[in-house]
């Protein structure tokens, strides 16, 4: 036994290295199952850190963007029709008689909504609703087209969903006068 002890005294670095190696093997054996879990946690934490850094970069001008969006929403709200103000809404369409050389014979607000805009429709409106108007006008082809163009360019948010043009049957109508029936969908406040 003294020979072994003498040899160990001659090589102290080898003895310490062997003891450290044995301790490391024991630690790896005892705690080896923790390494995969910690690797997964490290990967998740790195991904979260990247997301947080990306969000910090993306939120740089968030307050100005929010203010800008609120101004857009206010602009849209100003342009909406109110379903209960029938006379104002009807007068809006009749005002085109003064601007254009056209005769509007009838403006009626229909009770049914456009099927494309109702719940489950392809263009479903969640924040607003649509009002459908049937407008009957008389004039030349050019005047009817100008009226349709003005409707499309109006400040209110509206579109012509359907139209029919036919020869005028009005008594005393000038030759070349046409009649048109337009279905106009107007964006309105939610019911």
N, C-alpha and C positions, 0 to 999 in steps of 0.2 A: 504494500500500500504506500510505503514511503517513496517507492520509485514513481508512482503515479503522481504523488504530491510534488515530488521534485520536478517532474516534467511539466506539471501545471504551473509551477513557479517560474520555470524557464520561459513559458509562452503565455503570459498573462493576457495579452491582447486577444489571442485565439480563444481563451477561456471566456472572456467577457463577450466577444462576438458570438460564441456558441450559445451563451445564456440569453443574449438579446434575441437571437434567432429562434430559440425555443419559446421564449415569451411571445414573440410575434406570431409564431405558428399557433400557439394556444389562443391568443386573442382572435386571430382570423377564424379559427375553428369554433370558438364560442360565439363571436359576434358576426360571423360571415353572412347570416341571413338578413342582417340589417342593411347591408350595402345596396341591394337592389331597391329596397323601399326608399332609401335616402336618394338614390339616383333618380327615381321617379319624382320625388318631391322637389329635387333640385331642378329638373326639367320643367315642372309645373310652375315653380317660382320664377324661373327665367322667362317663361312665356307670359306670366302675369306682369313681370317687370317691363317687358317689351310693350305690352298693351297699355300699361300706365304711361310709359314714355310717349307712345304714339298719341294717346289721349291728351297729354300735356301739350304736344305739338299742335294737335288739331283744335284744341280749345283756345288757341292764342287770341283770336279775335271773335270769340263767341258772343260777347255782349253786343258788339256792333252788328253782328249777323242777326242776333235776336231782334234788335231794334229795327233793322232793315226789314225783316220778315213781318214784324208787327205793322210797319207802315204799309207793306203790300196788302196785308189783311184788311187794314182800315180802308185802303183804296178800293178793294173788292166790295167791302160792306157798303161803301157810299154808292156803288153802282147797282146794288140789288133792288129789285122791285119788292113792294110789300103787297102780299096777296089781298089784304083787306082794303087797300086804297084803289078800288076799282075805277073810280072816276079819274083819278090822277093818272093811272096806268093807261086808260083808254085815251085820255087827252094827249098823252105822250105820242101815241100813234097818229092821232088826228092832226098833230102839229106838223106832220110832214106834208099836209095839203098846202100849207103856206110856203114851205120851202121848195116844193116841187110842183110841177103842173100836173097834179094827179087828183083824182076824186076817190076818196075813201068812202065807200057806201056802208060798210058795217065793220065794227070791231067787237068781237065777243070773246070773253074769257071762258074757256072750256073747263068743265069740272074735272075731266079726266087728265091725269098727268101723262107725259110721254112715257110709253112702256120701256124705252131704253134707259130712262133715268130712275125708275122706281126700284125698290129693293129687289135684288136678284137680277136686275137688268144688266146689260153689258156695260153701261156707263152710269152705274148707280151713284147717286149723290148722297153723301153721308152728312155733310155740313150744311147743305142748302137744299132747296127744292126747286122744281121747275114749274112754271105756269105756261100753259099752252093757250095761245090766242089764235082765233081764226079771223083773218083780215081779208075783206073783199074790196078790191080796188078796180077802178076803170081808168083807162088811158091808152096811149099808143104803146107799142112794144118797147120802144126806147124809154118811155116814161116809167113803165113797169120795171124795167131793168134798173133804172136809176133808183127807184124806190127800194128795190131789193138790195142794191149796193149800199144805200144809206142805212138800211136796217142792219146789214152786216157790219157797217162801220160805226154804229151808234155807240155812245158811251156806256150804255147799259150792256150787260153780258147777255147776248141773245144770238140765236141762229135761226135760219129758216129751215124747218124740218121737212116740209113738203109744200109743193105748190102746183097749181093747175092754171093754165092759161087757155082761154077760149074766146071765141068771137062774142062781142057784147050783144046782149039781147035787150038792152035798155031802150025804152021808147025815146026817139029823137037823138039817138047816139050818132055821132059823126062817123062817116065811113073810115074804116081802119082802126076804129076804137076796139080795144080788147078788154076783157074782164079777167081778173086773176083772183084765185082764192089761195091765200098763203096760210100755212100753219107755222107760227113763230113760237119758239120755246125760249122763255126768258128765265134767267137765273133769279131766284127769289129767296127771301129769308126762310129758314126752316119752319115747317108747320108746327 
